[in-house]
Amino acid sequence: MNSELRIVLSLSSVPAMLERVDALLELANAHSEHGALLAACAAVLLAATLDQGTKSVIASAAANRAADEGVPSSETVYDILFTAPLRKRIILLPEVLSDGKYRLNFDSEHSHILRELIDLRNKLMHVSEKPDVLTEYSPNVALDLEANTLKVDIALPSNPWLHVTLEQVRRFRATVELYVEEALFPESGQFRSGVIVLSA
């Protein structure tokens, strides 16, 4: 009888990334003049942590399934989840990886906080600053030909990087840690009902 030794090893830097988030929050506390910017950086890092963590866990599951089924990882059921947008990956990961036995708790405030984090990440990463098109007849343009002056009143664009609060990011941090503990790397290695992950 032939037996095959198979080891799928998966290491993650998610815990180290959460420590970096904590370091950014400490800096924001110590340097309040840059608090909003540092909080925004921490929020983006938290979203990146979720992105990286979900992909790491899905890739490991795909490698195991591929070995079991004798197919490439890209042909497993997990490939669609791996390439899905972050929001969809976060929602579907517990259900797909548990073969439908567990799911994300949509009624939990933490599910709403995860959506809020992803929305903020998208807002920070995809800032849209459209130009103002003005003519001499625009109400906020004052042209004085005799004085040879032009006065234009325009509003400066709002910078979302300067409107993130430490309180927001602390909520995000706690929720991401909960998702990591219950959905990505549960202590027992198996899903169980908790706050953010429930039995289906």
C-alpha angles and dihedrals in degrees: 000000000000118000127188126213111219126181123179108193120193125178123181134200091204093111090050091049091052088053089053089052088053090051091053091050091051090051090049090053092049095044106039092171087069096032098115094047093048090046089052090050089051091050092052090048090051091052090048089051090055091046093050095041095050092048092048093052093044092048090052092049090048092051091052093046092046091054091047093049098035093236134115116273089246089065096056125099088253095066093079091051092047092057096041121109115272095254092054092044092053092049098044102035098088092045097046097042093047093047090244097311095112136030142182113275101241092185093058117104085228091066088055091047091053090052090048090052093051091047090051092047090052091047091051095044097044105043110172115205108177120194123247112236109209136177132189087266095056112116092235094053121086115188117187108186094182093054090036092231137134122200120191123184112200132158117240112241116259112252109218090198089070097051102061115110130213089233090058093050093046088056090048091048094052092047094047090051090051091050090049091051097045105030110021107032111008112189095243092042088245131091117254133173113276137137102300100020119056137180109266 
